[in-house]
Amino acid sequence: MEIKSKRLKRFLYNLGFEFKLINKNGDEFYQFEETEMLKECIEFYYRVRKRFNK
């Protein structure tokens, strides 16, 4: 799973997920191994962000 957001990358890295840095056409992406736990953490991250943006 490729993620562009540095904030989300930092959140996932602090939870213990490891990533590879990918450079495509000058854009940096962070590639994480796609697992069910990763998907749940990303969903949680966006739910929390959505609550604070209200």
C-alpha positions in Angstrom: 0.0 0.0 0.0 1.5 3.3 -1.1 0.9 6.3 1.2 1.9 9.9 0.3 1.0 11.7 3.6 3.9 12.3 5.9 1.7 12.7 8.9 0.0 9.3 8.3 3.5 7.7 7.6 4.7 9.0 11.0 1.6 7.7 12.8 2.0 4.2 11.2 5.8 4.1 11.8 5.3 5.0 15.5 2.9 2.1 15.8 5.7 -0.2 14.5 4.9 -0.6 10.8 8.0 -0.5 8.6 8.0 1.1 5.1 10.1 1.5 2.0 10.6 4.9 0.4 9.6 5.0 -3.2 10.4 7.9 -5.6 8.1 8.1 -8.7 8.5 11.0 -11.0 9.9 13.2 -8.2 7.1 12.3 -5.8 7.9 10.4 -2.6 5.7 7.6 -1.5 5.9 5.3 1.5 5.2 1.7 0.8 3.8 -0.4 3.7 3.0 -4.1 3.6 -0.7 -4.3 3.3 -2.3 -6.2 6.2 -5.6 -6.2 7.9 -4.1 -4.4 11.0 -2.7 -1.7 8.7 -6.1 -1.1 7.2 -7.7 -0.9 10.7 -5.0 1.6 11.8 -5.5 3.8 8.8 -9.3 3.8 9.3 -8.8 4.7 13.0 -6.4 7.6 12.0 -8.9 9.1 9.6 -11.8 8.8 12.0 -9.8 10.7 14.7 -8.7 13.3 12.1 -12.3 13.7 11.0 -13.5 14.3 14.6 -10.9 17.0 15.2 -11.7 18.8 12.0 -15.4 19.3 13.0 
